[in-house]
Amino acid sequence: MQIFVYITLVTIIIVSISSSILRKKNYSKYWIPSVLLIGISFVIAVVSIFTMNGWESMGFFIMFICITIGSFIGTAISLLTKFKKI
């Protein structure tokens, strides 16, 4: 169960850093990293439902939920941080 917490924390860090970098460069689509991660994890979760049985597919679905939560939190952190233009 700890692995899902670690996945969420790493997702928060990755998305907040990448979204902050995009916002710093005045790129209006700072939400793209979170959408990509959510999309990739959704595809993996759906494919695992049809190819795996039982607990393995449920684990991939829980991983999708953790990545989704982490992406939303990371994007929100990116919105709340302010960078000074140099």
N, C-alpha and C positions, 0 to 999 in steps of 0.2 A: 504494500500500500504506500510505502514511502516513495517509491519510484514515481508515482503520479504527482506527488507534491514537488519532487525534483523537476519533473517535466514542466509543470506549471511555472515554477520559478525561472527555469532556463528560458521558457517561452516569453515570460514577462521581460526578462533582460534583453533578449535578442530583439523583440519587437520594439521595445522602448528605445533602444539604441539606434536601430535602423530607421524608425520613424522620426526620431529626433534629428538624425543626419539629413533626412529628406526635407524636414521642415526648415532646417538651418540653411539649406540651399534654395529656399523659397520655392520648393516643389509642392504644388497644391495637392497632390495625391499621396499624402503621407500614410494613408491607410492601406496601401498596396501590400506591404509585408504581412500584415495580419490576414488579409484576404487570401494571399497565397498559402500561408500556413494552414488556415482553416480549410481551404479547398483541397489541399493535398491530404490532410488528415481525414477529411470526410470521404474522399475516394478510397483511402486505405480501409476505413471502417466499413464502408459499404461492400467492398470486395471481400473483406474478411468474413462478413455475415454469410456470403454465398459459398465461400471456399473452405471455411473452418467450422468446427463444431464447438458448441458449448462455451466454455470459459475463455478460450482464446479469443473468440470473436467479441465477447463481452469486454475483455481487456482492451481491445482496440477501440471499442466504442467509448469506454471510459477515458482512454487516451485522447480521443477526439474531443470529449467534453473538457478535459484539462487544457488542451491546446486552445480551444475556443475561449475559455475563461482567461487564460494567460494572454491571449491576443487582445482581448477587450481591455484588460487592465493595462497592458503595455501601451496600447494606443492612447488610453486616457492619461497615463503618466507622461507620454510624449506631448499631449495637448497642454498639460499643466506646467511643464517646464518651459522656461523662457531663456532664449539665447541672446546674447549681445552680439550684434553684428560688428565685426572687426574691420 
